[in-house]
């Protein structure tokens, strides 16, 4: 019986982002940390939280979050700005949370930043802010003209 082939390393910022959200949905801390760059200046901000710098601080924050189980989060309305060696993704996250009234949907406005490293694409920043109801967010994304 031949061994199962190892999955190829993520080859794009989109691949890394997919792995990040899968890790959140599975509460898989090792998979989540594998998307981050080895750079000590990596940073993460959770909605309403402080800035955490460095892999150790980021890992500890997600371990605490995963203590409550997987995160039911879906990336939506991704806007991408890619260059040769960096990428910025602006994301509207839909997060399903339990409340006294039952399941509710919350939203976060997220910026994910990726750089191309010797090991391939890696995340260097995840910054999430509390969002508004989807209907309000849709209006905020309506095109506008300056003239």
N, C-alpha and C positions, 0 to 999 in steps of 0.2 A: 504494500500500500504506500503510495507516494505521499509526501508531506503536502499539506495545503499551501499553495503559493502565497507568499506575503503580498499584501496589497501594495501597489506602487505609492510612493510618497506623493502628497498633494502637489499638483503641478500648477495651481493658479490660486489667486486670492479667493475665488469662488469655492474651490475645493476646501481650503482652510476654513472658510466661513461655514460651509456645510458640516465639517467635522466639529466645529465649535458648537453649533446648535444641536447636533446629534449628541454630543457629550452632555450638554445641559439637559436634554430630554431623557438621557439615560443615567444621570447623576454619576458619570464616569470621570473621576478626577484625573486619572492618568491620561485618558484620551483628551480631556480638556487642556491639560498642561502641555501636551505634545504640540498644540497649535501655536504656542507662544515662542517668541524669539528668545535666545539665550542672553540677550542684552540685559544688563542690570537696570536699564532705564525703562523697561516695559512698565505700563501703567494701566490701572483699571479704576473706574468709578461706577459704583452701583447707584441706582436712583436714590437721591437724597443722602448719599454717603460721602465719606472723605476720599481723597485720592490715595490709592495704594500704589507704591512703587516697588518693583522687584518681584521676582517669581515667588519668593517665599510668602510675601504678604498677599499676593494674588491667590496662591494656592490655599492659604489659611482662610481667606474670605469665602472661597467657593466650597471648601470642606464644611464650613459652618452652614452655608446655604444648603448644601446637599444633605445635611443632617435632617432636614425636613422632607427629603426625598427628591425625585426628579422634578425638573421645572418644565411645565407644559407651556413651551414658548414656540412661536412660529415667526420667522422673519417674513416681513411683508414690505412691499413698496421699496425695494432696494434700489438706490441710486448709486451709480459707480463712477469713480474718477480713477482711471488707471494710467500710470506712466510705466516706463521701462522697469523701474526698480521699486516703485511704491504704488499703493492703491488705497483709496479712501472709499468706504461704503457708508452711506447714510441709510439707516434702516428704521422702519416702523415695526416694533415687536408687538405681537399679540400674545399676552400672557394670561393663561386661564388660572384663576385663583379661587380658592374656596372661602366663602364668607358665611355668616349666620343665615343669609338668605339663599345659600346654595352657590353653585358655580357662577363666577362673574368673569368678565373679560376686562383686563387692564391693558394699558398701552404704555410703551416706553419709546422714547426717541433716542436712537443709538448711533454713535459713530464708531466704526471699526476701522483701524488703520493697519495696513500690512506692508512689510518690506520684503524684498527678495534677498535672501541670505545664501551662503554657501550650501546650506541644507535645504534650500527651496524657500517658498513663501512662508512667512510666519507673521503672526499677529504681534503688534507692539502696543496697541491701545484699544481698549473697549471702554467706551464712555456712554453710560445710559442715564437718561433723565426721565422723570415721570412725564407721561404723555397725556393727551386729552382723549375724549371720546372719538372714535373713528370718524364720525360725521364732521366734527370740528376739524380734525386733521385733514380730511379730504378737502375742505374749503381752503385751508392754509396752503395746500399744494396747487391751487388753481393758478393757471398761467396768468402773468401780468405783463403789461407793456410799459415801457418807460417814456414813450413819446406819444 
